[in-house]
Amino acid sequence: MSTNKDRTFDVVVVGGGPGGYVCAIRAAQLGLSVACVEKRGALGGTCLNVGCIPSKVLLQSSHHYRTAKEELAEHGVKVAGVELDLPAMMGRKDKVVADFTKGVEFLFKKNKVAYFKGAAALTGPNALKVSGEDGEAELTAKTVVIATGSVSAPLPGVAVDEKTVVSSTGALALPKVPKSMVVIGAGVIGLELGSVWARLGAEVTVVEFLGKILPPFDDEVSKQMQRILEKQGMSFKLAHKVTGVTAGKSGATVSVEPVKGGDALSLEADVVLVAIGRRPYTEGLGLEAAGVAVSEKGFIPVDAHGRTNVPSIYAIGDVAGGLMLAHKAEEEGVAVAETIAGQAGHVNHGIIPSVVYTHPEVASVGKTEQELKAEGTAYAVGKFPFIANSRAKANGDAPGFVKILADKRTDRVLGAHLIGPGAGELIAEVAVAMEFSASAEDIARTCHAHPSLSEAVKEAALDTAKRAIHI
């Protein structure tokens, strides 16, 4: 619990994840007195503690392992006797997480944000009770920001024990590499964590209710990424639903059947990962006591400025709906802090990039082709394969492509979809271009360094007018 004796603040942020801690720091920078309440005992939320960061650590480490085993010889580097030290890999992950959580605490001290370790419950529009290891505290706030994030969505009838049947949290801390793993859900979390364990030696089967992996992404991206992952050893059962999971002493049996009818089958696995999505976390927040409305699906509805139906209470990040992404929560946190301080907070929700940190990476921003077709928008497509990019070819890392969609009439960039090396970094160029309403020609006429992966973006922009040079 904070040692701050003052219990009255301009802003109290409930939740110390990416949205919450960023909101608290920005509000403090703007001269407001700020407190942040977090019950986990460590700042950074799901993202930092059991989500984005530890998963990226394991993705990077497992990629190094697979590269050493299977790819270095092609570069003239002979490595013998490559062995996996899983405890060391997990230890590095834990250290990275610990360093970051301490870093956020340092930023709170630097910006004079009071930090309360405990669970917060609203007792009114401007009042909260915090219960933690150090007792209880009553806080008063001119404005409250709810940033409590989300938790793994349960699969009805399936019990998660975090040992044999695990959520993403358990999948980040397995004590040994399973011989086999069934992943329920072919979204970002399922594919990323499935990739980690597949690289380390597990036989991974992914079951997805819908007919494609990465359902929200561009159809062409989903199809090609499935082929790439299959070459890496992962297998898929699409348009199949899970009807039951029976856990035993040495593994589990997953019962599945085709969505459109057909013979049921059973899949045996040492570990089953349930990754069917996430749901907003509002448990015990006292929303009713404060009069805060909640949707049927558990989200807190907000207006364009992040304000709930109660004027003194805002909500940001996963709990407020929309894309459940850390960077989206951060942007909303900054915007809400600036709005509270009397400035003009801004988030362009139409230009929030999404990234899948598999190898190769997948990245997307703006509209997909299927969305543009459904809207009836006339568009031009520009594509460029990484196999024709000199840097990707030199690196020996050339799967995938860049696809840019531009308005047929105005040439304004409407979306971009990438599979390839560094896609999560390359997407930023297109996001900036879209934020400034740039045309495909604007990107095409901007000089890009040679040789660089970014030249693939330029070539795709050129290709919207069929002017690409290297294909």
DRENFI-190209 format. One line per field, with one value per residue (C-alpha): residue number from 1; x, z negated, y. Coordinates in nm, 4 decimals. Each point is the difference from the previous one (the first is absolute). Example, Ala and Ser with C-alpha at 12.3 -4.5 7.8 and 13.67 -1.06 7.14 Angstrom:
! DRENFI-190209
num [1;2]
X [1.2300;0.1370]
Z [-0.7800;0.0660]
Y [-0.4500;0.3440]
***
This chain:
! DRENFI-190209
num [1;2;3;4;5;6;7;8;9;10;11;12;13;14;15;16;17;18;19;20;21;22;23;24;25;26;27;28;29;30;31;32;33;34;35;36;37;38;39;40;41;42;43;44;45;46;47;48;49;50;51;52;53;54;55;56;57;58;59;60;61;62;63;64;65;66;67;68;69;70;71;72;73;74;75;76;77;78;79;80;81;82;83;84;85;86;87;88;89;90;91;92;93;94;95;96;97;98;99;100;101;102;103;104;105;106;107;108;109;110;111;112;113;114;115;116;117;118;119;120;121;122;123;124;125;126;127;128;129;130;131;132;133;134;135;136;137;138;139;140;141;142;143;144;145;146;147;148;149;150;151;152;153;154;155;156;157;158;159;160;161;162;163;164;165;166;167;168;169;170;171;172;173;174;175;176;177;178;179;180;181;182;183;184;185;186;187;188;189;190;191;192;193;194;195;196;197;198;199;200;201;202;203;204;205;206;207;208;209;210;211;212;213;214;215;216;217;218;219;220;221;222;223;224;225;226;227;228;229;230;231;232;233;234;235;236;237;238;239;240;241;242;243;244;245;246;247;248;249;250;251;252;253;254;255;256;257;258;259;260;261;262;263;264;265;266;267;268;269;270;271;272;273;274;275;276;277;278;279;280;281;282;283;284;285;286;287;288;289;290;291;292;293;294;295;296;297;298;299;300;301;302;303;304;305;306;307;308;309;310;311;312;313;314;315;316;317;318;319;320;321;322;323;324;325;326;327;328;329;330;331;332;333;334;335;336;337;338;339;340;341;342;343;344;345;346;347;348;349;350;351;352;353;354;355;356;357;358;359;360;361;362;363;364;365;366;367;368;369;370;371;372;373;374;375;376;377;378;379;380;381;382;383;384;385;386;387;388;389;390;391;392;393;394;395;396;397;398;399;400;401;402;403;404;405;406;407;408;409;410;411;412;413;414;415;416;417;418;419;420;421;422;423;424;425;426;427;428;429;430;431;432;433;434;435;436;437;438;439;440;441;442;443;444;445;446;447;448;449;450;451;452;453;454;455;456;457;458;459;460;461;462;463;464;465;466;467;468;469;470;471]
X [0.0000;0.1259;0.1501;-0.1660;-0.2145;-0.2140;-0.3048;-0.1482;0.1114;-0.0909;0.0157;-0.0070;0.0796;-0.1241;0.2367;0.3730;0.0210;0.1169;-0.3077;-0.0133;0.3614;0.0436;-0.3157;0.1259;0.3414;-0.1427;-0.2513;0.2835;0.2067;-0.2915;0.0119;-0.2823;0.0257;-0.0244;-0.0303;0.0032;-0.1516;0.1186;-0.0814;0.2456;0.2912;0.2004;-0.0650;-0.0334;-0.3245;-0.0546;0.2147;0.3183;-0.0444;-0.1700;-0.0659;0.1752;0.3459;0.0653;-0.1472;0.2333;0.2965;-0.0858;-0.0694;0.3441;0.1789;-0.1770;0.0777;0.3706;-0.0171;-0.1645;0.2384;0.3028;-0.1377;-0.1292;0.1140;0.3534;0.1684;-0.1426;0.1972;0.3214;-0.0225;0.0306;-0.1384;0.0163;-0.1861;-0.2629;-0.1922;-0.3035;0.0351;-0.3641;0.0572;0.2542;-0.2424;-0.2779;0.2384;0.0908;-0.3691;-0.0666;0.2947;-0.1150;-0.3478;0.1371;0.2276;-0.2894;-0.2379;0.2676;0.0467;-0.3674;0.0178;0.3003;-0.2007;-0.2784;0.2471;0.1589;-0.3395;-0.1346;-0.2824;-0.1280;-0.0087;-0.2522;0.0397;-0.3437;-0.3438;-0.2085;-0.3782;-0.2039;-0.2253;-0.1348;0.0752;0.3007;0.0938;0.1832;0.0986;0.3352;0.0591;0.3500;0.2611;0.0531;-0.3656;-0.2632;0.0078;-0.2785;0.0836;-0.1793;0.0453;-0.1326;0.0329;0.0323;0.1459;-0.0828;0.2809;-0.0462;0.0630;-0.1135;0.0468;0.0056;-0.3456;-0.1078;-0.1219;-0.3323;0.0322;0.3809;0.1873;0.3375;0.2467;0.3079;0.1810;-0.1605;-0.2675;0.1519;-0.0831;0.2617;0.1335;0.0734;0.1390;0.2680;0.1269;-0.0046;0.2717;0.0899;-0.0628;-0.3130;0.0228;-0.3362;-0.2182;-0.3497;-0.0691;-0.3665;-0.0255;0.2014;0.0196;0.3098;0.0551;-0.0527;0.2371;0.2717;0.0101;-0.0547;0.3037;0.2149;-0.0612;0.0099;0.3489;0.1099;-0.1159;-0.3709;-0.2401;-0.2590;-0.3546;-0.2182;-0.3786;-0.2015;-0.3784;0.0131;0.1254;0.3281;0.2821;0.0378;-0.3703;0.0099;0.2908;-0.0008;-0.1002;0.3118;0.2202;-0.1808;0.0340;0.3695;0.0840;-0.1713;0.2163;0.3139;-0.0865;-0.0848;0.3482;0.1331;-0.1774;-0.3257;-0.3270;-0.3482;-0.3563;-0.2079;-0.3802;0.0067;-0.1511;0.1186;-0.2750;0.1965;0.3396;0.0696;0.3151;0.1781;0.3172;0.2256;-0.1769;-0.3398;-0.2445;-0.1578;-0.3274;-0.0671;-0.2471;-0.0462;-0.2124;-0.2089;-0.0520;0.2060;0.1865;0.1260;0.3593;0.2228;0.3380;0.2454;0.2394;0.2363;-0.1140;-0.3095;0.0145;-0.3340;0.0457;-0.3451;0.0307;-0.0300;-0.2838;-0.0122;0.0882;-0.2457;-0.0377;-0.0311;0.0396;-0.3211;-0.1297;-0.3601;0.0734;0.1373;-0.2779;0.2324;-0.1771;0.1292;-0.0848;-0.1446;0.3479;0.1507;0.1692;-0.0301;-0.1497;0.1796;-0.0432;0.2554;0.1996;0.0082;-0.2657;-0.2556;-0.3625;0.1280;0.1727;0.2786;0.0923;0.1936;0.0960;0.2893;0.1597;-0.1448;-0.2766;-0.1388;-0.0248;0.1515;0.3328;0.1528;0.3518;0.2470;0.0923;-0.3652;-0.0413;0.3079;-0.1335;-0.3346;0.1779;0.1880;-0.3106;-0.2137;0.2681;0.0220;-0.3786;-0.0231;0.2665;-0.2044;0.1954;-0.1160;0.0756;-0.0045;-0.0022;-0.0570;-0.1526;-0.0009;0.3803;0.0987;0.2569;-0.0284;0.3036;0.0455;0.3524;0.0385;0.2812;-0.0503;-0.1950;-0.3449;-0.1082;-0.3140;-0.1399;-0.3177;-0.2503;0.0245;-0.1008;-0.3119;-0.1052;0.0478;-0.1997;-0.2816;-0.0050;-0.0036;0.3186;0.1972;0.3647;0.3339;0.2309;0.3788;0.2043;0.3679;0.1539;0.2930;0.1731;0.0637;0.1334;0.3800;0.0403;-0.2430;0.1713;0.3455;-0.1210;-0.1426;-0.3327;-0.2363;-0.3458;-0.3060;-0.0993;-0.1147;-0.3482;-0.1252;-0.3600;-0.0683;-0.3181;-0.0545;-0.1117;0.2209;0.2984;-0.0282;0.1408;-0.2860;0.1876;0.3145;0.0589;0.3399;0.1534;0.3744;0.3161;-0.0447;-0.3628;-0.0852;0.2502;-0.0730;-0.3716;0.0798;0.0954;-0.3401;-0.1788;0.1746;-0.0854;-0.3656;-0.0112;0.0982;-0.2410;0.2885;-0.0441;0.1745;0.1994;0.1217;0.1549;0.1284;0.1746;0.1699;0.3623;0.0626;0.3474;0.1538;0.0274;-0.2760;-0.3171;-0.1908;0.0520;-0.2680;-0.2498;0.1037;-0.0265;-0.3470;-0.1056;0.1390;-0.1887;-0.3385;0.0604;0.1782;0.3342;0.2008;0.3590;0.1210;-0.2870]
Z [0.0000;0.0759;-0.2868;0.1374;-0.2853;0.2351;0.1112;0.2267;0.3621;0.3269;0.1722;-0.1286;0.2592;-0.0781;0.1665;0.0587;0.3448;0.3201;0.0151;-0.3723;-0.0781;0.3174;-0.0844;-0.3549;0.1162;0.2687;-0.2437;-0.2471;0.2745;0.0577;-0.3625;-0.1465;-0.3303;0.0903;-0.1660;0.1628;-0.1623;0.1052;-0.1793;0.1808;-0.2176;0.3121;0.2530;0.3736;0.0028;0.2003;0.2844;-0.1980;-0.2546;0.1826;0.3539;0.2652;-0.1526;-0.1315;0.3175;0.2157;-0.2124;0.0558;0.3681;0.0425;-0.2052;0.1729;0.3370;-0.0895;-0.0988;0.3237;0.2040;-0.1659;0.0601;0.3540;0.1789;-0.0911;0.2122;0.3118;-0.0972;-0.0373;-0.3781;-0.1297;-0.3481;-0.1630;-0.3002;-0.0312;-0.3212;-0.1545;-0.3527;-0.0738;-0.3613;0.1272;0.2710;-0.2560;-0.2391;0.2618;0.0660;-0.3696;-0.0316;0.2944;-0.1541;-0.3439;0.1437;0.1834;-0.2973;-0.2132;0.2808;-0.0076;-0.3788;0.0557;0.2508;-0.2581;-0.2539;0.2584;0.0945;-0.3576;0.0653;-0.3244;0.0302;-0.2008;0.0004;-0.0443;0.1484;0.0668;-0.0243;0.0854;-0.2801;0.1962;0.3046;-0.1753;-0.2698;-0.0211;-0.2630;0.0411;-0.1763;-0.0082;-0.2107;-0.1969;-0.0857;0.1471;0.1310;0.1023;0.3072;0.1389;0.3615;0.2226;0.2849;0.0069;0.2943;0.0214;0.1703;-0.1295;0.3297;0.0801;-0.0905;0.2038;0.1200;-0.1338;0.2215;-0.1455;-0.1632;0.0107;-0.3287;0.0168;-0.2588;0.1453;0.0088;0.2590;0.1247;0.0040;0.0867;0.1507;-0.3517;-0.0510;0.3513;-0.0880;-0.2909;0.0989;-0.1905;0.2994;0.3721;0.0626;0.2618;0.1340;-0.0409;0.1195;0.0339;-0.0045;0.1984;0.3037;-0.1018;-0.0893;-0.3442;0.1182;0.2953;-0.1917;-0.2934;0.2259;0.2003;-0.3128;-0.0993;0.3565;0.0420;-0.3228;0.1180;-0.0724;0.2578;0.0196;0.1360;0.0161;-0.0063;0.1248;0.0141;0.3024;0.3449;-0.0147;-0.2373;-0.1251;0.0641;-0.0054;0.2448;0.3772;0.1613;0.2168;-0.3049;-0.1931;0.2820;0.0603;-0.3710;-0.0466;0.2751;-0.1609;-0.3455;0.1441;0.1536;-0.3485;-0.1290;-0.1409;0.1097;0.0142;-0.0316;0.1227;-0.0139;-0.2959;-0.3425;-0.3306;-0.1770;-0.3044;-0.1673;-0.2370;-0.2075;-0.1346;-0.1928;0.3035;0.2369;0.1423;0.2673;0.2125;0.1690;0.3213;0.2857;0.3292;-0.0318;0.3037;-0.1074;0.0411;-0.2006;-0.3432;-0.0957;-0.3052;-0.0292;-0.2660;-0.1468;-0.2913;-0.0313;0.1248;0.0425;-0.0096;0.2026;0.1221;-0.0853;-0.2974;-0.1941;-0.1893;-0.3687;-0.2215;-0.2908;-0.3390;0.1387;-0.1553;0.3319;-0.1152;-0.3090;0.2208;0.2586;0.2841;0.2878;0.1301;0.3327;0.0378;0.0784;-0.3066;0.1617;-0.1345;0.2753;0.0520;0.2238;0.2486;-0.2893;-0.2120;-0.2443;-0.1426;-0.0733;-0.3320;0.0810;-0.2565;0.1123;0.3119;0.1351;0.2284;0.1565;0.0186;-0.2518;0.2274;0.3056;0.3442;0.0911;-0.3028;0.0564;-0.2437;0.2294;0.0556;-0.3802;-0.0258;0.2603;-0.1782;-0.3316;0.1338;0.1709;-0.3135;-0.2180;0.2411;0.0150;-0.3804;-0.0027;0.2415;0.3117;0.3201;-0.0349;0.3251;0.1071;0.3602;-0.0568;0.3731;0.0083;-0.2785;0.1283;-0.0928;-0.0099;-0.0400;-0.1224;0.1606;0.2480;0.2433;-0.1642;0.1145;-0.0116;0.1020;-0.0120;0.1429;0.2215;0.1366;0.3532;-0.1243;-0.1942;0.3015;0.2194;-0.2548;-0.0098;0.3760;0.0018;0.3246;-0.0796;0.1589;-0.1282;-0.0066;-0.0972;-0.0313;-0.1106;-0.2413;0.2203;0.2393;-0.2762;-0.0039;-0.3787;-0.0758;0.2583;-0.1399;-0.3507;0.1129;-0.1442;0.2867;-0.0486;0.0361;0.1669;-0.0450;0.1203;0.0134;0.0731;0.1404;0.0935;0.3746;0.0388;-0.2395;-0.0451;-0.3772;-0.1911;-0.1564;-0.1468;0.0005;-0.0717;-0.0422;-0.0563;-0.0280;-0.1909;-0.2209;0.1051;-0.3459;0.0521;0.3679;-0.0664;-0.1873;0.3225;0.1500;-0.3225;0.0012;0.3674;-0.0674;-0.3006;0.2342;0.2726;0.2332;0.3416;0.1232;0.2276;-0.3064;-0.1364;0.3448;0.0543;-0.3417;0.0223;-0.1904;-0.0930;0.2062;-0.0787;-0.2591;-0.0792;0.0199;0.3763;0.0197;-0.1339;0.2648;0.2761;-0.1163;0.0075;0.3535;0.0980;-0.0772;0.3274;0.1560;-0.0140;-0.2173;0.1191;-0.1328;0.0925]
Y [0.0000;0.3484;0.1955;0.3117;0.1338;0.2066;-0.1973;0.2697;0.0180;0.1648;-0.3397;-0.3570;-0.2669;-0.3501;-0.2475;0.0206;-0.1583;0.1737;0.2228;0.0731;0.0770;0.2067;0.1970;0.0603;0.1216;0.2283;0.1504;0.0660;0.1623;0.2369;0.1173;-0.2090;-0.1862;-0.3679;-0.3399;-0.3418;-0.3084;-0.3462;-0.3236;-0.2289;0.1153;0.0842;0.2733;-0.0606;-0.1973;-0.3169;0.1325;0.0370;-0.2783;-0.2891;0.1193;0.2090;0.0227;-0.3530;-0.1496;0.2117;-0.1059;-0.3670;0.0593;0.1560;-0.2669;-0.2892;0.1577;0.0122;-0.3669;-0.1064;0.2159;-0.1581;-0.3504;0.0354;0.3147;0.1100;-0.2665;0.1666;0.3117;-0.1962;-0.0168;-0.3547;-0.0584;-0.3416;-0.1310;0.2728;-0.0583;0.1628;0.1380;0.0753;0.1178;0.2549;0.1138;0.0425;0.1731;0.2578;0.0601;0.0570;0.2398;0.2100;0.0251;0.0892;0.2683;0.1602;-0.0028;0.1672;0.2491;0.0983;0.0462;0.2288;0.2042;0.0381;0.1350;0.2284;0.1450;0.0059;-0.2477;-0.1537;-0.3794;-0.2022;-0.3781;-0.1482;-0.0584;0.3104;0.0204;0.3073;0.1155;0.2956;0.2176;0.1564;-0.2489;-0.3310;-0.2515;-0.1735;-0.3315;-0.1444;-0.1723;0.3207;0.0455;0.2280;0.3535;0.2366;0.2080;0.3025;0.1063;0.2751;-0.2509;-0.3789;-0.1926;-0.3711;-0.1903;-0.3525;-0.1765;-0.3512;-0.3660;-0.3203;-0.0972;-0.3392;-0.2816;-0.1201;-0.3397;-0.0009;0.0369;0.1756;-0.1320;0.1775;-0.3346;-0.2281;0.2405;0.3463;0.3575;0.2296;0.0548;-0.3696;-0.0362;0.2550;-0.2064;-0.3682;-0.1901;-0.2164;-0.0190;-0.2094;-0.2693;0.1134;0.3064;0.0839;0.3714;0.0985;0.3229;0.1160;0.3638;0.1992;-0.1545;-0.3566;0.0314;0.1833;-0.2411;-0.2985;0.1166;0.0210;-0.3610;-0.1303;0.1483;-0.1642;-0.3422;-0.0415;-0.1415;0.2773;-0.0298;0.3111;-0.0314;0.2981;0.0400;0.2298;-0.0940;0.1970;0.0784;0.3597;0.0686;0.3833;0.0215;0.0311;-0.3302;-0.0225;0.0543;-0.2725;-0.2537;0.0593;0.0089;-0.3351;-0.1520;0.1435;-0.1331;-0.3409;-0.0115;0.0728;-0.3107;0.1319;-0.1625;0.1502;-0.1172;0.2910;0.0225;-0.2395;0.0524;-0.1405;-0.1914;-0.1050;-0.0315;-0.2874;0.0358;-0.3079;-0.0726;0.0155;0.2347;0.0810;-0.1093;0.2712;-0.0921;0.1909;-0.0150;0.1867;0.3140;-0.0944;-0.3573;-0.3139;-0.2573;0.0985;-0.0740;0.0022;0.1693;-0.1125;0.2560;0.0442;0.3625;0.1819;0.3780;0.1830;0.3191;0.0975;0.3678;0.2324;0.1602;0.3308;-0.0054;0.1907;-0.2395;0.1694;0.3527;0.1316;0.1295;-0.0238;0.2087;0.2744;-0.0328;-0.1050;-0.1753;-0.3336;-0.1652;-0.3492;-0.1316;0.1621;0.2987;0.3541;0.2209;0.3320;0.3030;0.1335;0.1470;-0.3149;0.1233;-0.2422;0.0887;0.1433;0.3335;-0.0448;-0.3531;-0.1024;-0.3425;-0.0949;-0.3067;-0.3492;0.0686;0.2735;-0.2258;0.0247;-0.1550;-0.1729;0.1265;0.1541;0.2870;0.0863;0.0183;0.2227;0.2413;0.0163;0.0541;0.3010;0.1398;-0.0301;0.1596;0.2909;0.0324;0.0075;0.2730;0.2105;-0.0835;-0.1713;-0.3698;-0.1938;-0.3656;-0.1033;-0.3432;-0.0689;-0.0014;-0.2385;-0.2516;-0.3671;-0.2294;-0.3748;-0.0754;-0.3405;-0.0566;0.1511;0.2782;0.1077;0.3631;0.1840;0.3517;0.1487;-0.1775;-0.3530;-0.0912;-0.1776;0.3115;0.2266;-0.2384;-0.0088;0.3816;0.0256;0.2087;-0.0077;-0.0692;-0.0818;-0.2741;0.0216;-0.3074;-0.0731;-0.3320;-0.0034;-0.2585;0.2911;0.2267;0.0111;0.0293;-0.2825;-0.2204;0.0836;-0.0815;-0.3322;0.1057;0.0669;-0.1546;0.2192;0.3240;0.3582;0.0892;0.3588;0.0962;0.3469;0.1835;-0.0417;0.3620;0.1963;-0.2385;0.0491;-0.2997;-0.1962;-0.2941;-0.2088;-0.3682;-0.1591;-0.3408;0.0031;0.0875;0.3040;0.0456;0.1369;0.2818;0.0641;0.0527;0.3214;0.1776;-0.0714;0.0971;0.3395;0.0453;-0.0800;0.2340;0.2835;-0.1177;-0.0829;-0.1555;-0.3123;0.2281;0.1947;-0.3199;-0.0977;0.3334;-0.0039;-0.1170;-0.3230;-0.1231;-0.2785;-0.2810;-0.0002;-0.1913;0.3282;0.0070;-0.2703;0.2540;0.2517;-0.2607;-0.1050;0.3657;0.0288;-0.3128;0.1561;0.1881;-0.3005;0.1859;-0.2405;-0.0281;-0.3334;-0.2336]
***
